[in-house]
Amino acid sequence: MPQHYAGTTGVTLLIHTLSTGTTGDMDWDAAFESLASQDHDSDGFAAVNSTDNTSVNGTSGVETVVSITFTDGADMDSVAAGNAFRLKITHDNTGDSNSDTLQITNVELRET
């Protein structure tokens, strides 16, 4: 986590995605795992936060940005300024109406 993270409100994760299709929606899950005291041989991710039913862009190959918010503290596994962490992002396709290929091109993390 950046050294300048104030740790007061939380962060917003922005996931930049592409779809080979032009219709339907997509769902994403994300979770933090603080590495401050985590045994790296096992997982200790916090519960997932989700974004559901985000429409894919109507033009194939044009980016769609989805956001998932996390509040400071347990919601982000108590990651603090300067802490290393892992971020798990998974495609939750059980409720998607888009059956085409999805790609994550990059992610952003913004303090909220």
C-alpha positions as CSV (number, residue, x, y, z in Angstrom):
1,M,0.0,0.0,0.0
2,P,1.5,3.4,-0.8
3,Q,3.2,5.1,2.1
4,H,0.9,8.1,1.7
5,Y,-2.3,6.0,2.3
6,A,-4.1,7.8,5.1
7,G,-6.1,4.8,6.2
8,T,-9.2,6.7,7.1
9,T,-11.9,5.7,4.6
10,G,-10.6,2.9,2.3
11,V,-9.9,2.3,-1.3
12,T,-11.6,1.8,-4.6
13,L,-10.3,-0.9,-7.0
14,L,-10.8,-0.1,-10.7
15,I,-10.6,-3.1,-13.0
16,H,-10.0,-2.3,-16.7
17,T,-11.5,-5.0,-18.8
18,L,-12.1,-6.0,-22.4
19,S,-14.6,-8.4,-23.8
20,T,-14.7,-10.1,-27.2
21,G,-18.5,-9.8,-27.1
22,T,-20.7,-6.7,-27.3
23,T,-23.6,-7.7,-25.1
24,G,-24.3,-9.0,-21.7
25,D,-22.9,-8.2,-18.3
26,M,-19.9,-9.3,-16.1
27,D,-19.4,-9.9,-12.4
28,W,-16.1,-9.6,-10.5
29,D,-14.9,-10.4,-7.0
30,A,-11.8,-9.1,-5.3
31,A,-10.2,-9.6,-1.9
32,F,-7.1,-8.3,0.0
33,E,-4.5,-10.2,1.9
34,S,-2.1,-8.3,4.1
35,L,1.4,-9.8,4.1
36,A,2.4,-7.9,7.3
37,S,2.1,-11.1,9.3
38,Q,0.7,-13.7,6.8
39,D,2.4,-17.0,6.4
40,H,3.2,-17.0,2.6
41,D,2.6,-20.8,2.5
42,S,-1.1,-20.3,3.0
43,D,-3.9,-17.9,2.1
44,G,-5.5,-15.5,4.5
45,F,-7.6,-13.3,2.2
46,A,-10.4,-11.1,3.7
47,A,-13.9,-11.7,2.4
48,V,-14.6,-10.8,-1.2
49,N,-16.2,-7.6,-2.3
50,S,-18.1,-7.7,-5.6
51,T,-19.4,-5.8,-8.5
52,D,-22.3,-7.3,-10.4
53,N,-24.2,-6.8,-13.6
54,T,-21.8,-4.4,-15.2
55,S,-22.6,-4.1,-18.9
56,V,-19.7,-4.9,-21.3
57,N,-18.9,-2.2,-23.9
58,G,-21.0,-2.4,-27.0
59,T,-17.9,-2.4,-29.2
60,S,-15.6,-5.4,-29.1
61,G,-12.1,-4.4,-27.8
62,V,-13.2,-1.2,-26.2
63,E,-12.5,-1.0,-22.4
64,T,-15.0,-1.2,-19.7
65,V,-14.0,0.0,-16.2
66,V,-15.6,-1.6,-13.1
67,S,-15.1,-0.5,-9.6
68,I,-15.2,-2.3,-6.2
69,T,-15.0,-0.3,-3.0
70,F,-13.3,-1.4,0.3
71,T,-13.6,0.3,3.6
72,D,-10.5,0.6,5.7
73,G,-9.8,-2.1,8.3
74,A,-11.0,-5.7,8.1
75,D,-12.7,-5.2,4.7
76,M,-9.2,-4.9,3.3
77,D,-7.5,-7.3,5.7
78,S,-6.1,-4.4,7.7
79,V,-3.6,-3.4,5.0
80,A,-1.9,-0.2,6.3
81,A,0.3,2.4,4.6
82,G,3.6,0.8,3.5
83,N,2.3,-2.8,3.9
84,A,2.8,-5.4,1.2
85,F,-0.4,-7.2,0.2
86,R,-1.8,-9.6,-2.3
87,L,-4.9,-8.9,-4.3
88,K,-7.1,-11.7,-5.6
89,I,-9.5,-10.8,-8.5
90,T,-11.8,-13.5,-9.8
91,H,-14.4,-13.5,-12.5
92,D,-17.7,-14.6,-11.0
93,N,-19.4,-16.0,-14.1
94,T,-22.3,-17.7,-12.3
95,G,-24.5,-14.7,-12.9
96,D,-23.0,-13.3,-16.1
97,S,-25.1,-13.0,-19.2
98,N,-21.9,-12.5,-21.2
99,S,-20.4,-15.8,-22.4
100,D,-17.6,-14.3,-24.4
101,T,-13.9,-14.0,-23.4
102,L,-13.1,-11.3,-20.7
103,Q,-9.6,-9.9,-20.2
104,I,-8.2,-7.7,-17.4
105,T,-5.9,-5.2,-19.0
106,N,-4.9,-3.4,-15.8
107,V,-6.0,-2.4,-12.3
108,E,-5.9,0.9,-10.4
109,L,-6.1,1.4,-6.6
110,R,-7.4,4.8,-5.5
111,E,-7.9,6.0,-2.0
112,T,-11.5,7.0,-1.4
